[in-house]
């Protein structure tokens, strides 16, 4: 079975469940998007062909407009992929079940597999269950600047289940802290600066730009 055939059948089979929750399907990107209260809530389904099987990697993302608008003003790579919050669906499920926000095991996580038509039918049944039980609750709980500040800055020196891309997480985290008027803003900036000593050059440059801009805006607000 080809990826296009499998993805079309699966997306068509689950689209009604998502539409009922006001998600719109972007068939080209194989993602469902819901725009609400200044943010976009996204469910991505990444399809990969491996041998005779098709692997589907499910990820969920939250993009908060006010946070990402600031990030876009300083980024040096216009097409750099980024997100406010998000992770592999099964990592979010682990967080929901265990309550542990620290650390990630993304590389060790299982994905969905399609070997035949029966597998597609099974996924058409189970994906709406994940939508109701895990995805919607996560989106509802975390789609605000206040929550981004709390979940990303709770353990600033630890990897976070909510944004496992550490250099990017630091940049998003200090923006959220500034917008949320977090009294620990200066301390958080110092911590992230220490943690980014060995980070990729462009991420460090972006961080320093943010540090300068956010502190200037804070002093002149």
Secondary structure, 3 states (H helix, E strand, C coil): CCHHHHHHHHHHHHHHHHHCCCCEEECCCCEEEEEECCEEEEEEEEEEEECCEEEEEEEEEEEEHHHHHHHHHHCCCCCCCCCCEEEEHHHHHHHHHHCCCECCCHHHCCCEEECCHHHHHHHHHHHHHHHHHHHHHHHHHHCCHHHHHHHHHCCCCCCECCECCHHHHHHHHHHHHHHCCCCCHHHHHHHHHHHCCCCCHHHHHHHHHHHHHHHHHHHCC
